[in-house]
Amino acid sequence: MHQQQELNLPDAEVYFFPQFLSKEESDLYFVMLMKEVNWQQESIKMFGRQLSMPRLTAWYGDKSYTYSGLQNKPQPWLPVLLELKKRVEVVSGQKYNSVLLNLYRSGQDSMGWHADDEAELGQEPSIASLSFGAERKFSFKHKSRKDLKGQSITLHHGSLLLMQGQTQHHWLHHVPKTTRTVEPRINLTFRMVVE
Ligand SMILES: O=C(O)CCC(=O)C(=O)O
């Protein structure tokens, strides 16, 4: 059995599996993902300017999906991604048909505050987030309740974070930049995109 912790966040359901994959398995997955994934440098329009996203991304799966204002045409599943999808589904008890991959090349790469609350993800999306490579801080803040303290956890090599229930309705999350020197990190978020 995987060791499981529930985060103490009101209006949310967040579970953390610190040792979802062993170090040896995670090392192998990291190398395969780095090599086999078709990493892209996407840009987003902000304040009338075209800006490079502060990370590389890739989208695989069965359905297209709008993310950060971009229409993502998925690439067909790679065997390594299907293998990881199956393993995550066993633990979460949920099914996924898509995965968004992020490659944080250094501490200067990041992900801004957002919620995965797009209509295509349904009412109570289950988001399964797998991490490989360098440790990075991952923080939550409530969308409306200023009386609630935010919370941060460290997502490390081989860990799994499961966000479900009302989490995306009430909470934002982000991966901040860091001035520490950090090695690359790969993150996979498995999702179920509905019509
Ligand atoms: O890199 C991470 O851990 C966060 C990824 C994320 O928030 C997302 O893909 O929506």
The ligand as a Gaussian input file, in Angstrom:
#p B3LYP/6-31G(d) Opt

LIG

0 1
 O        3.959000      21.618000     -11.750000
 C        3.071000      21.472000     -10.925000
 O        3.213000      20.817000      -9.902000
 C        1.743000      22.167000     -11.119000
 C        1.103000      21.892000     -12.431000
 C       -0.226000      22.557000     -12.532000
 O       -0.634000      23.311000     -11.681000
 C       -1.057000      22.323000     -13.696000
 O       -0.617000      21.654000     -14.633000
 O       -2.199000      22.830000     -13.700000

